Amino acid sequence: SMNKDTIISFTRVNNKLSYENYTYLICTRAKTGKRKSKTFLVKITGKEREYLSSLYPTPIQDTFNLDYQGIKYTLELSQESAILRTR
């Protein structure tokens, strides 16, 4: 569960992030308006997909900001892992 001091370490394979029994997908929009970020995060449960948040680029490469249920997070991507932490 994600709360105020969460740090979650994911295993990353391409655009799929895994943590325990949870799977998240980094998706890319085909078209982006001015207000929409190019990438966003989706939670996969069986065949269901739940939109979680846009991923907003930061000045740091492969690091994104996101908001989920009113809490602000930073997602740091590396080749084979990812770290989600509150900011």
Summary of the structure (lengths in Angstrom):
residues: 87
radius of gyration: 12.4
end to end distance: 16.4
largest distance: 35.2
contacts: 204
relative contact order: 0.26
helix: 0%
strand: 62%
